[in-house]
Amino acid sequence: MTKSSDNHNPNLAETTAGQSLKARYKNHFVDTVDKAQYLLMYASSKCPKDIKPKTIEAIITARRRVENEGELDPKEEANFWLAYQDIWKLVEPVTAESVKANLPIESATNSLLLRLFPFLSRWFGKQIVVKSRRTVNRYIVFAAFVLLLLLLNQIYWVIGNQLTTQLADLLQKQTELSAQVSENQKEFSVIQILYEQNEIESGKYDQSVGFTYDSTPEWRRDTLENLSEKARLENEQESLKLQQDRSSAILGIWTQPWESLITTEIQSTNDKYEPQIQSINAEMLIIQGQIAKDSDGAITASALNDALSPELNVIDEQLRNLYTGNDEITLQAESIQGKIETVNNQLTDLAGDEITRTNRNADLELQAGELDVQLADLEAKESVNREQAKGISDQLISLAGDPGADQSLKSALESQLTELDAQFLLLQVDKETVQEQKDEISAQLTALVGDETARQSRKEELNLQLTELNSQLTDLETSRAIIGDQIQSLQSQANDLLSRLVPPEQIVIERNQQLEQLNEEINALERQKLADANRERSRQAQLAGKFVLDILQGYLLPLLYGVLGAATFVLRTISRQIETVTYSDEAGVQHLSRISLGALAGIMVGWFSFLINTSTFFGTVSPLAIAFLVGYNIELFFSLMDVAINRFKNPQKEQSSTNKASGVSKDAPPKVESNTGNSAE
């Protein structure tokens, strides 16, 4: 009801609005009178210029009327405003707010304590608070906090940078050492191949024993330097591996706060190495199974040599036949050589004088008598042999007609008869030989006791025999040479086949060598697998470290340096404002704005640091130092940005204005003045 009646009563609404407006004007006037008092207080004590008495009188009059809750007449109010204008101009740029901000006042906390504990008034009475000082303290604490945070992040960045650089150097050294180890192994392999070739070419290589060059002093001498270098490289690799692991672990701890942003999962190397290791293990199982079934290698060697055995048997049979033929030829050659010697002796006897022939005749007659005795003996043995053979034959005939005869006796008699037949043949041969010798002696005796014609005829006969015997001897030597060549050829073939034979010991040695080689390959793969895993872990840690360093160097540190530069400028500005008594609460908004702009400018410097020309002054300064300078002098930074943007927006107009040397054209656009600095302040 009341609200409705108020809306329907225009006079009452106008009266209420007028009272509200009057109260607002009065409050504004009272506030202005209060400000005038502060300006008057500052002007009377700090201002070097004199204050007009009318100004002082008008301000005091207005203050007393306000204190007494009285009203000023229009003239007094006009005089006050004129006096306020005079005092404001007199102390400019000092304002009432800046004067109040620089006056020592008692804090609310101290006032409460003094009311509760009066005895502390003497001590707490000196505890005063200045608004500007409080603001300075806040910015000092803020700048110290930013500086501390900056130092911590800078130290953190330096540690990470050193760790990342050290890890990169270690990885580079590891790569170089791996290349040197490979080169060292190649050199050792080359030396080994050369020694093997030399041993094979010199004929010292024995397949059943293997290479023996590794036990010679020359091998130890030539490989000593290589082995020493290998040991040194392996020690360096182990040392680098320890350093690399340590640096990777420390770098992992350094990047631990960023784990949520960094993925450091290491790709498994099993896919690369496990199939090879499994294949080698399968080969080792096969070889171990072969060793279990054939521990001494005899079965395997026999299986490998069976293909060569028939050829060796054929060659052995041929060699035996050739050696037998060679022996027979040797016996024939010796017999012919004896005959030749006999013929030569006979020729010598025929060529001698009468006494020599007489003496030789006596010797020959003696030899002839001995030969007659031998013939009689051989005939006697032959007669005995016939009688024995006849007796055995009779027994065999009787046994053949007896069905119950002893078969073993029959077999023994048959064997005896066979032996007697063989002896009879030998007796016949010996008898013929003795008869030939007797005939030769008889012919020689005939020639010796005969006339010259008989001797000459005998000489011709003997020369003819000598020629025939020499021809036979030559043929035998030729046959023996042919047989020797055949024997040498077959022996070479046999040696070749024998060299291809595999002894059981060699099978065992080769299996053991294969196992050792496969074990070494597995160990090498395991080492390579571990090295790749460590290298991958180190590279992941290095990438994580670089990522964190990029964040720190590109974002966080430039931001902190920009904030620190802005905070430094704010502190200098507040110090200057306190000195000139121009600090006021309104400046706080500008300072906060400057801090924000400093942070933004620092980040922008980090973003666009790659655009800085290294040949200029800014190019020789660290981007972080530039971020601090930009944060300290934001006006210059944004002014340059405005100039760059204006040039980009108006390139043609700027070019036309640049080409005119006489001055600026009337149609040229007005110069754009940056107000960034004013807005910041």
C-alpha positions in Angstrom: 0.0 0.0 0.0 2.7 2.4 0.8 4.7 1.7 -2.3 1.7 2.1 -4.4 0.8 5.4 -2.8 4.3 6.6 -3.2 4.2 5.9 -6.9 0.9 7.8 -7.2 2.3 10.9 -5.3 4.7 12.8 -7.6 5.6 15.5 -5.1 6.7 13.0 -2.5 8.9 11.2 -5.1 10.5 14.4 -6.2 11.1 15.4 -2.6 12.8 12.0 -1.9 15.0 12.2 -5.0 16.1 15.7 -4.1 17.1 14.7 -0.6 19.1 11.8 -1.9 20.9 14.0 -4.5 21.5 16.6 -1.8 23.0 14.0 0.6 25.3 12.7 -2.2 26.5 16.2 -3.1 27.1 16.9 0.6 29.2 13.8 1.0 31.2 14.6 -2.0 31.8 18.1 -0.7 32.8 16.8 2.7 35.2 14.4 1.1 36.6 17.3 -1.0 37.0 19.4 2.2 38.9 16.6 3.8 41.2 16.3 0.7 41.8 20.1 0.9 43.0 19.8 4.5 45.6 17.2 3.5 46.8 19.4 0.6 47.0 22.4 2.8 48.9 20.4 5.4 51.4 19.2 2.7 51.7 22.7 1.2 52.3 24.4 4.5 55.2 22.0 5.3 56.7 20.7 2.1 55.8 23.2 -0.6 58.5 25.9 -1.3 55.9 28.3 -2.7 53.8 30.6 -0.6 50.1 30.0 0.1 47.7 32.8 -0.4 45.9 33.9 2.8 42.5 33.9 1.0 43.1 30.3 0.0 43.9 29.3 3.6 41.0 31.2 5.0 38.5 29.7 2.5 39.6 26.1 3.2 39.5 26.6 7.0 36.1 28.2 6.8 34.7 25.3 4.8 36.3 22.8 7.2 34.8 24.5 10.3 31.3 24.7 8.7 31.5 21.0 7.9 32.7 20.1 11.4 29.8 22.2 12.9 27.4 20.6 10.4 26.6 24.0 9.0 25.9 25.1 5.5 28.0 27.4 3.3 26.4 30.2 1.4 27.0 30.3 -2.3 29.9 32.8 -2.0 31.7 30.8 0.6 31.3 27.6 -1.4 32.6 29.4 -4.5 35.6 30.7 -2.5 36.3 27.1 -1.3 36.3 25.7 -4.8 38.6 28.5 -6.0 40.9 27.9 -3.0 40.9 24.1 -3.6 41.9 24.8 -7.2 44.7 27.1 -6.0 46.1 24.7 -3.5 45.8 21.7 -6.0 47.8 23.7 -8.6 50.3 24.7 -5.9 51.2 21.1 -4.8 50.8 19.4 -8.2 51.5 16.6 -9.0 50.9 15.7 -5.3 47.4 14.8 -4.6 45.4 14.3 -1.4 45.4 10.6 -1.9 49.2 10.5 -2.2 49.5 12.7 0.9 47.3 10.3 2.9 49.2 7.3 1.5 52.5 8.7 2.8 51.3 9.7 6.2 52.1 7.5 9.2 48.9 6.0 10.7 48.2 3.6 13.4 47.2 0.2 12.2 43.8 -1.3 13.3 45.6 -4.2 15.0 47.7 -1.9 17.1 44.7 0.1 18.1 42.8 -3.0 19.3 45.9 -4.2 21.3 46.3 -0.8 22.9 42.7 -0.8 24.0 43.0 -4.2 25.5 46.5 -3.8 27.0 47.1 -0.1 27.9 50.5 -0.8 29.4 51.8 -1.7 25.9 50.9 1.8 24.6 54.4 3.1 25.1 55.9 0.3 22.9 53.1 -0.1 20.4 52.7 3.7 20.2 55.8 3.7 18.0 54.5 0.9 15.8 53.0 2.9 12.9 52.0 1.9 9.4 52.5 3.9 6.2 50.4 2.9 3.3 53.2 3.4 0.8 55.6 1.5 3.0 53.1 -1.3 3.3 52.8 -1.4 -0.5 56.6 -1.3 -0.8 56.9 -4.2 1.6 54.3 -6.2 -0.3 56.2 -5.6 -3.6 59.6 -6.3 -1.9 58.2 -9.6 -0.6 56.8 -10.3 -4.0 60.0 -9.5 -5.8 62.0 -11.5 -3.3 59.7 -14.4 -3.8 59.9 -14.1 -7.6 63.7 -13.8 -7.3 63.9 -16.9 -5.1 61.6 -18.8 -7.4 63.7 -17.6 -10.3 67.0 -18.7 -8.7 65.6 -22.1 -7.9 64.3 -22.6 -11.4 67.6 -21.2 -12.8 69.6 -23.6 -10.7 67.3 -26.4 -11.6 67.7 -25.5 -15.3 71.5 -25.3 -15.0 71.7 -28.8 -13.4 69.4 -30.2 -16.0 71.4 -28.6 -18.8 74.7 -29.9 -17.5 73.2 -33.4 -17.1 71.7 -33.4 -20.6 74.9 -32.1 -22.1 77.0 -34.6 -20.2 74.6 -37.4 -21.2 74.8 -36.3 -24.9 78.6 -36.3 -24.7 78.6 -39.7 -23.1 76.3 -41.1 -25.9 78.6 -39.5 -28.5 81.6 -41.1 -26.9 79.8 -44.4 -26.6 79.1 -44.3 -30.3 82.7 -43.5 -31.1 84.0 -46.3 -28.8 81.6 -48.8 -30.5 83.1 -47.8 -33.9 86.6 -48.2 -32.5 85.8 -51.6 -31.0 84.4 -52.8 -34.4 87.5 -51.5 -36.1 89.7 -53.3 -33.6 87.8 -56.6 -34.2 88.2 -56.1 -37.9 92.0 -55.6 -37.5 92.2 -58.8 -35.4 90.2 -60.8 -38.0 92.5 -59.5 -40.8 95.6 -60.6 -38.8 94.0 -64.0 -38.1 93.2 -64.6 -41.8 96.7 -63.7 -42.8 98.2 -66.2 -40.4 95.8 -68.9 -41.5 96.7 -68.3 -45.1 100.4 -68.4 -44.4 100.1 -71.6 -42.4 98.1 -73.2 -45.2 100.4 -72.0 -48.0 103.5 -73.2 -46.1 102.1 -76.7 -45.7 102.2 -76.6 -41.9 98.4 -76.9 -41.6 97.1 -80.3 -40.3 93.4 -80.8 -40.5 93.3 -83.3 -37.7 95.1 -80.9 -35.4 93.9 -77.5 -36.6 95.7 -74.2 -36.8 98.8 -73.9 -34.5 99.8 -70.3 -35.3 98.2 -69.0 -32.1 101.0 -70.7 -30.1 103.8 -69.0 -31.9 105.8 -66.0 -30.6 105.1 -64.1 -33.8 101.4 -64.3 -33.3 101.6 -63.1 -29.7 103.9 -60.3 -30.8 101.6 -59.1 -33.7 98.4 -59.4 -31.6 99.7 -58.0 -28.4 99.0 -54.4 -29.4 95.6 -55.3 -30.8 94.6 -57.1 -27.6 95.9 -54.3 -25.4 93.8 -51.8 -27.4 90.8 -54.1 -27.1 91.2 -54.3 -23.3 91.5 -50.5 -23.1 88.4 -50.0 -25.2 86.4 -52.5 -23.2 87.5 -50.7 -20.0 86.5 -47.4 -21.4 83.2 -48.8 -22.5 82.5 -50.2 -19.1 83.4 -46.9 -17.5 81.2 -44.9 -19.9 78.4 -47.3 -19.3 78.6 -46.7 -15.5 78.7 -42.9 -16.1 75.9 -43.2 -18.6 73.7 -45.2 -16.1 74.5 -42.7 -13.3 73.7 -39.7 -15.4 70.5 -41.3 -16.7 69.4 -42.1 -13.2 70.2 -38.6 -12.0 68.4 -37.1 -15.0 65.4 -39.4 -14.3 65.3 -38.0 -10.8 65.6 -34.4 -12.2 62.7 -35.0 -14.6 60.5 -36.8 -12.0 58.3 -33.7 -11.2 57.3 -33.7 -14.9 56.4 -37.4 -15.1 52.8 -36.6 -15.8 53.8 -34.7 -19.0 56.6 -36.9 -20.2 56.4 -40.5 -21.3 59.6 -42.3 -20.8 58.6 -45.9 -21.7 61.5 -47.7 -23.2 60.7 -49.8 -26.3 61.5 -53.5 -25.7 64.5 -54.8 -27.6 63.2 -58.4 -27.3 61.6 -58.2 -30.7 65.0 -57.6 -32.3 67.2 -59.9 -30.3 65.0 -62.7 -28.9 64.5 -64.5 -32.3 68.3 -64.6 -32.9 69.0 -65.8 -29.3 66.3 -68.5 -29.7 67.7 -69.6 -33.0 71.2 -69.9 -31.5 69.9 -71.8 -28.5 68.2 -74.2 -30.9 71.5 -74.8 -32.8 73.2 -75.4 -29.4 70.6 -78.0 -28.5 71.1 -79.8 -31.8 74.9 -79.9 -31.3 74.5 -81.0 -27.6 72.2 -83.8 -28.8 74.8 -84.9 -31.3 77.5 -84.9 -28.6 75.2 -87.0 -26.3 74.6 -89.6 -29.1 78.2 -89.6 -30.4 80.5 -88.4 -27.7 83.8 -89.4 -29.4 82.7 -88.5 -32.9 83.3 -92.0 -34.3 79.8 -92.5 -35.7 79.7 -89.1 -37.5 83.2 -89.6 -38.8 82.4 -93.1 -40.1 79.3 -91.8 -41.8 81.2 -89.0 -43.5 84.1 -91.4 -44.5 82.0 -94.2 -45.9 81.6 -92.5 -49.2 85.4 -92.4 -49.6 86.2 -95.9 -48.4 85.5 -97.8 -51.8 87.8 -95.5 -53.7 90.5 -95.9 -51.1 90.1 -99.7 -51.2 90.5 -99.7 -55.0 93.5 -97.5 -54.8 95.0 -99.7 -52.1 94.5 -102.8 -54.3 96.1 -101.2 -57.3 99.0 -100.0 -55.1 99.6 -103.5 -53.8 99.7 -104.9 -57.3 102.1 -102.2 -58.5 104.4 -102.8 -55.5 104.3 -106.6 -56.2 105.1 -106.0 -59.9 107.9 -103.6 -58.9 109.4 -106.2 -56.6 109.3 -108.8 -59.3 111.0 -106.4 -61.7 113.6 -105.7 -59.1 114.3 -109.4 -58.7 114.5 -109.8 -62.4 116.8 -106.8 -62.7 119.0 -108.3 -60.0 119.1 -111.7 -61.8 120.0 -110.1 -65.1 122.6 -107.9 -63.4 124.1 -111.1 -62.0 124.1 -112.7 -65.4 125.7 -109.6 -66.9 128.4 -109.8 -64.2 129.0 -113.5 -65.1 129.3 -112.8 -68.8 131.7 -110.0 -68.1 133.8 -112.3 -66.0 133.8 -114.9 -68.8 134.9 -112.3 -71.3 137.6 -111.3 -68.9 138.8 -114.9 -68.6 138.8 -115.3 -72.4 140.8 -112.2 -72.8 143.5 -113.3 -70.4 146.9 -115.1 -71.1 147.6 -118.8 -71.0 148.4 -118.9 -67.3 145.2 -117.0 -66.4 143.1 -119.3 -68.6 144.8 -122.4 -67.0 144.0 -121.1 -63.5 140.5 -120.1 -64.5 140.0 -123.6 -66.1 140.9 -125.3 -62.8 138.4 -123.1 -61.0 135.7 -123.8 -63.5 136.3 -127.6 -63.3 136.0 -127.3 -59.6 132.7 -125.4 -60.0 131.5 -128.0 -62.5 132.3 -130.7 -60.0 130.3 -128.9 -57.3 127.4 -128.5 -59.7 127.5 -132.2 -60.5 127.3 -132.9 -56.8 124.3 -130.4 -56.5 122.6 -132.1 -59.5 123.2 -135.6 -57.9 121.7 -134.2 -54.6 118.7 -132.7 -56.4 118.1 -135.9 -58.3 118.3 -137.9 -55.1 115.8 -135.5 -53.5 113.6 -135.8 -56.6 113.7 -139.6 -56.3 112.7 -139.4 -52.6 109.9 -136.9 -53.5 108.6 -139.3 -56.1 108.6 -142.3 -53.8 106.8 -140.3 -51.1 104.3 -138.9 -53.5 103.7 -142.5 -54.9 103.2 -143.8 -51.3 100.7 -141.0 -50.5 98.9 -141.5 -53.8 98.6 -145.2 -53.0 97.2 -144.4 -49.6 94.7 -142.0 -51.1 93.7 -144.6 -53.7 93.1 -147.2 -50.9 91.2 -144.6 -48.8 89.1 -143.7 -51.8 87.8 -147.3 -52.1 87.1 -147.4 -48.4 83.8 -145.7 -47.5 84.5 -145.6 -43.8 87.9 -144.1 -44.2 88.9 -141.2 -42.0 88.3 -138.0 -43.8 90.7 -136.0 -41.7 93.5 -138.5 -42.6 92.5 -138.2 -46.2 92.7 -134.4 -46.0 96.1 -134.5 -44.3 97.4 -136.8 -47.0 96.0 -134.6 -49.7 97.7 -131.6 -48.0 101.0 -133.6 -47.9 100.7 -134.6 -51.5 100.2 -130.9 -52.5 103.3 -129.9 -50.5 105.3 -132.7 -52.2 104.1 -131.5 -55.6 105.3 -128.0 -54.8 108.6 -129.2 -53.5 109.0 -131.3 -56.7 108.4 -128.2 -58.8 111.0 -126.3 -56.8 113.4 -129.1 -57.2 112.8 -129.1 -61.0 113.5 -125.3 -61.0 116.7 -125.6 -59.0 117.7 -128.6 -61.1 117.2 -126.5 -64.3 119.2 -123.6 -62.8 122.1 -125.8 -61.8 122.0 -127.5 -65.2 122.1 -124.1 -66.9 125.1 -123.1 -64.8 126.8 -126.4 -65.6 126.2 -125.9 -69.3 127.7 -122.4 -69.1 130.8 -123.7 -67.3 131.1 -126.5 -69.9 130.9 -123.9 -72.7 133.5 -121.7 -70.9 135.8 -124.7 -70.4 135.5 -125.6 -74.0 136.4 -122.1 -75.0 139.3 -121.9 -72.6 140.9 -125.2 -73.7 140.2 -124.7 -77.3 142.0 -122.7 -80.0 141.7 -119.1 -80.8 138.8 -119.7 -83.2 136.8 -121.3 -80.4 137.6 -118.5 -78.0 136.6 -115.9 -80.6 133.3 -117.6 -81.3 132.7 -117.8 -77.5 133.4 -114.1 -77.2 130.9 -113.3 -79.9 128.3 -115.5 -78.2 129.0 -113.8 -74.9 128.8 -110.3 -76.4 125.5 -111.2 -78.0 124.2 -112.4 -74.6 125.5 -109.3 -72.9 123.7 -107.1 -75.4 120.5 -109.0 -74.9 120.8 -108.8 -71.2 121.5 -105.1 -71.2 118.4 -104.6 -73.4 116.3 -106.7 -71.0 117.7 -104.6 -68.1 116.8 -101.4 -69.9 113.3 -102.6 -70.5 112.9 -103.5 -66.8 114.1 -100.1 -65.7 111.6 -98.5 -68.1 108.8 -100.7 -66.7 109.9 -99.9 -63.2 109.8 -96.1 -64.0 106.3 -96.5 -65.4 105.2 -98.4 -62.3 106.9 -95.7 -60.1 104.9 -93.0 -61.8 101.7 -95.0 -61.4 102.5 -95.5 -57.8 103.1 -91.8 -57.2 99.9 -90.9 -59.0 97.9 -93.4 -57.0 99.6 -92.3 -53.8 98.7 -88.7 -54.5 95.1 -89.7 -55.0 95.2 -91.7 -51.8 96.7 -88.8 -49.9 94.0 -86.5 -51.3 91.3 -89.0 -50.2 93.0 -89.4 -46.8 93.0 -85.6 -46.3 89.3 -85.6 -47.0 88.8 -88.2 -44.3 87.4 -86.8 -41.1 89.0 -88.1 -37.9 86.7 -88.5 -34.9 88.8 -86.1 -32.9 88.2 -83.4 -35.4 84.4 -83.9 -35.1 84.7 -83.4 -31.3 86.9 -80.3 -31.7 84.6 -78.8 -34.3 81.5 -79.4 -32.1 83.3 -77.8 -29.1 84.4 -74.9 -31.3 80.8 -74.4 -32.6 79.4 -74.4 -29.0 82.0 -71.9 -27.9 81.3 -69.7 -31.0 77.5 -69.9 -30.4 78.0 -69.1 -26.7 80.1 -66.1 -27.7 77.4 -65.0 -30.1 74.7 -65.2 -27.4 76.9 -63.3 -25.0 77.6 -60.7 -27.7 73.8 -60.4 -28.4 73.1 -60.1 -24.7 75.7 -57.4 -24.3 74.3 -55.6 -27.4 70.8 -56.0 -26.1 71.8 -54.5 -22.7 73.8 -51.7 -24.4 70.8 -50.9 -26.7 68.5 -50.8 -23.7 70.9 -48.5 -21.8 71.3 -46.4 -24.8 67.6 -46.2 -25.4 67.0 -45.4 -21.7 69.7 -42.7 -21.9 68.2 -41.2 -25.0 64.7 -41.2 -23.4 66.2 -39.5 -20.4 68.0 -37.0 -22.7 64.8 -36.3 -24.7 62.9 -35.8 -21.4 65.6 -33.5 -20.1 65.5 -31.5 -23.4 61.7 -31.3 -23.1 61.9 -29.9 -19.6 64.7 -27.5 -20.5 62.7 -26.2 -23.5 59.7 -25.6 -21.1 61.9 -23.8 -18.6 63.9 -21.8 -21.1 61.0 -21.0 -23.4 58.2 -20.4 -21.0 58.8 -20.4 -17.2 62.2 -18.6 -17.0 61.3 -15.9 -19.4 58.0 -15.3 -17.6 59.8 -15.1 -14.2 62.5 -12.8 -15.6 59.8 -10.6 -17.1 57.9 -10.5 -13.8 61.2 -9.8 -12.0 62.0 -6.9 -14.4 58.5 -5.5 -14.0 58.7 -5.8 -10.2 62.0 -4.1 -10.2 60.5 -1.2 -12.2 57.5 -1.0 -9.9 59.8 -0.8 -6.8 61.8 2.0 -8.4 58.6 3.8 -9.4 57.1 3.5 -5.9 60.4 4.6 -4.4 60.3 7.7 -6.7 56.7 8.3 -5.9 57.3 8.1 -2.2 60.2 10.6 -2.6 58.0 13.0 -4.5 54.9 12.2 -2.4 53.0 11.2 -5.5 52.1 7.6 -4.5 48.4 6.9 -4.1 46.2 3.9 -4.0 45.2 4.4 -7.6 48.7 3.6 -8.7 48.4 0.1 -7.4 46.2 -0.9 -10.3 48.8 0.4 -12.7 51.5 -1.6 -10.9 49.5 -4.8 -11.0 48.9 -4.2 -14.7 52.6 -3.7 -15.2 53.4 -7.0 -13.5 51.0 -8.8 -15.7 52.4 -7.1 -18.8 55.9 -8.0 -17.7 55.0 -11.6 -17.5 53.3 -11.5 -20.9 56.3 -9.7 -22.5 58.8 -12.2 -20.9 56.8 -15.2 -22.4 56.7 -13.4 -25.8 60.5 -13.0 -25.7 60.8 -16.7 -25.1 58.5 -17.5 -28.0 60.2 -15.2 -30.5 63.8 -15.5 -29.3 64.7 -17.4 -32.5 63.8 -14.3 -34.5 66.5 -12.2 -32.8 69.4 -11.3 -35.1 72.6 -12.6 -33.5 74.6 -9.9 -35.2 72.9 -7.2 -33.3 73.3 -6.1 -29.7 70.2 -8.1 -28.6 71.6 -11.2 -30.4 74.7 -11.1 -28.1 72.5 -11.0 -25.0 70.8 -14.0 -23.4 67.1 -14.2 -24.1 66.5 -14.4 -20.4 68.3 -11.0 -20.0 66.2 -9.6 -22.8 63.1 -10.9 -21.0 64.2 -9.0 -17.9 64.9 -5.8 -19.8 61.6 -6.1 -21.6 59.8 -6.6 -18.3 61.6 -3.6 -16.9 60.8 -1.4 -19.9 57.5 -2.5 -21.3 56.8 0.7 -23.1 59.7 0.2 -25.5 58.6 -3.4 -26.2 55.0 -2.6 -27.0 56.1 0.5 -28.9 58.2 -1.7 -31.2 55.3 -4.0 -31.6 53.0 -1.1 -32.5 55.5 0.1 -35.1 55.9 -3.4 -36.6 52.1 -3.8 -36.8 51.6 -0.4 -38.4 54.3 -1.2 -40.9 52.6 -4.4 -41.7 49.2 -2.7 -42.0 50.4 0.2 -44.1 53.4 -1.0 -46.1 52.6 1.1 -49.2 52.0 4.3 -47.4 55.1 3.9 -45.3 57.1 3.2 -48.5 55.8 6.3 -50.2 56.5 8.4 -47.2 60.0 7.0 -47.0 60.8 7.8 -50.7 59.9 11.5 -50.3 63.1 13.3 -49.3 61.6 16.8 -49.2 59.2 16.2 -46.4 55.8 14.6 -45.5 53.0 14.8 -48.0 49.7 16.5 -47.0 47.9 13.2 -47.8 50.2 11.2 -45.5 48.5 9.6 -42.5 49.2 11.1 -39.1 51.9 9.5 -37.0 50.6 6.9 -34.7 51.7 7.5 -31.1 51.7 4.5 -28.9 49.9 5.0 -25.6 51.0 1.6 -24.2 53.3 3.2 -21.8 50.7 5.7 -20.5 48.2 2.9 -20.1 50.8 0.9 -18.1 51.5 3.8 -15.9 
